[in-house]
Amino acid sequence: MDKQYKPIACGLYDELELRALRRQTVCLVFINDKNENETIQCTITDLFSKDKTEYLKTNAGLVIRLDDVVEMDNIIFNKTC
């Protein structure tokens, strides 16, 4: 069963959007399918919503739920909007 999506804070979404628009390489920490923190260097190519859940897509084609993002460029993502 999929976990319920918890929207991220608007300011954090703005940070993701800014880096995507600038095509900046970011250091992204997220919770992977094994429920472990994973760290990658990537460029965010898209931010989108599907079925009331927000996602980002990386230049490698990886799709990550925004509420699974733990940290980006040393900015800690809290889970509340």
N, C-alpha and C positions, 0 to 999 in steps of 0.2 A: 504494500500500500504506500502510495506517495505521501510524503509529509506535507502539511499545509504550508503554503507560501506565506512568509512574513516580510512585508515590504521593508526596504532599507530606507534610511533617512534621505530626504531630498538632497541635502548637501553632499552626501556621498555619491548619489546618482550623478549630480552635477560634476563631481571630480572624474568619474568614469567617462562621462560624455565629453568633457574637455580634452582628456587624453586621447579619446577616440578621434575627435575632430582634428587634433594636432598630429595624429598618427605616431604618438610617442610610444617608445618601448617602455613597458612597466614591469615591475616585479610584483607578481600576483600570488597571494597565498589563498588557497580555497580548500574546502572539504571535498575530497574525491569520493568515488563510488565505494571505496573500502572504509569510508568514514575516518580517513586520515588526512592530516594537513599535507597539502602538496604545494610546492613552490615552483613557479615557472616564470620565465622571461617571455613576454609576448607583446603584440600590438592588438589592441581591441579594434576589431573591424566593424562590429555592429552591436547595438543595444536594441532589444526588441521584447515585445510581450506576446505570450501565447497562452491561451486558457487561463487568464488572470494571474500569470506568473511571468516575472521579468528575467531576462537572460542577457548574457553577453556572449559574443562569438570572437574567438581569437584568430589571428592570421594563420594558425595551423589547423583551423576548422573545429577546434574544441569549443563546445557550448557549455556554459556554466551558469547555473541559477544564481541570481544576484544575492540571495540570502545564504548562499554557500561561500561567498567571498568573506574571508577573515581579515585580510589586510592587502593594501595596495600601496606600494612605495612608502612604507612605514606609516600609512594612515590606517588606524584600526577601525574596522567596520563593526559597529554595534548592530544589534538585530532589531532595533525599534525605529519606527518612522517618526 
